[in-house]
Amino acid sequence: MDAVAIVGGAGFIGRAVVLELERRGARPLVVDRVGADPLDITDADAEARLADRFRAAGVCSVLHLAARINPVARSPLGWQVAR
């Protein structure tokens, strides 16, 4: 199976997707602001670095699971979960 980039792959849902892709024989490439090889895709200079990573890994598909906020911590209705 080909390489699949998971933007937001270090998050709650992203980690589960990465594990499932690995289980199915895919080669996941995690793109996230945290982790071993962080990359903030909101950074203006990130596009070229991201393209280089995709090319080097042979990425054929991208799953975008990144979010600016933790959806569990704050809902659209305004409530917050105690931490």
C-alpha positions in Angstrom: 0.0 0.0 0.0 1.1 3.6 -0.7 2.1 6.3 1.7 -0.7 8.3 3.2 -0.2 11.7 4.9 -2.3 12.4 7.9 -2.4 16.1 8.8 -3.2 16.2 12.5 -2.0 12.6 12.9 -0.9 13.2 16.5 -4.3 14.2 17.7 -7.0 12.0 19.3 -8.7 10.9 16.0 -5.4 11.1 14.0 -3.6 8.6 16.2 -6.5 6.1 15.8 -6.4 6.6 12.0 -2.6 6.1 11.9 -2.9 2.9 13.8 -5.6 1.6 11.5 -3.6 2.5 8.4 -0.6 0.7 9.8 -2.7 -2.3 10.6 -3.9 -2.4 6.9 -0.3 -2.2 5.6 -0.2 1.5 4.7 2.8 3.8 5.3 1.3 6.7 7.3 3.2 10.0 7.3 2.1 12.1 10.3 2.1 15.9 9.8 1.5 17.7 13.0 2.7 20.6 15.1 3.8 18.2 17.8 5.7 15.0 17.7 9.1 13.8 16.5 9.1 15.9 13.3 6.8 18.9 13.9 5.5 21.1 11.1 3.0 23.9 11.6 1.0 24.0 8.3 -0.2 27.5 9.1 3.4 28.7 8.8 3.8 30.6 5.5 7.1 28.7 4.8 5.7 25.3 5.4 4.4 24.6 1.9 7.8 23.8 0.4 8.8 21.7 3.3 5.5 19.8 3.2 5.9 19.2 -0.5 9.4 17.9 0.0 8.1 15.5 2.7 5.3 14.2 0.5 7.6 13.7 -2.4 10.2 11.9 -0.3 7.7 9.6 1.3 5.8 8.9 -2.0 2.5 10.2 -0.6 -0.5 9.4 -2.8 -3.3 10.5 -0.4 -3.8 13.1 2.3 -6.3 12.9 5.2 -6.8 16.3 6.8 -7.8 15.8 10.5 -6.1 18.9 12.0 -8.1 21.5 14.0 -7.1 24.7 15.8 -9.0 23.8 18.9 -9.7 20.7 21.0 -13.3 19.9 20.1 -13.8 18.1 23.4 -12.6 21.1 25.4 -14.9 23.7 23.8 -18.1 23.1 21.8 -19.8 25.4 19.3 -22.4 26.0 22.0 -19.9 27.5 24.4 -19.7 24.8 27.1 -16.3 23.7 28.4 -15.2 20.4 29.8 -13.4 20.6 33.1 -9.7 19.5 32.9 
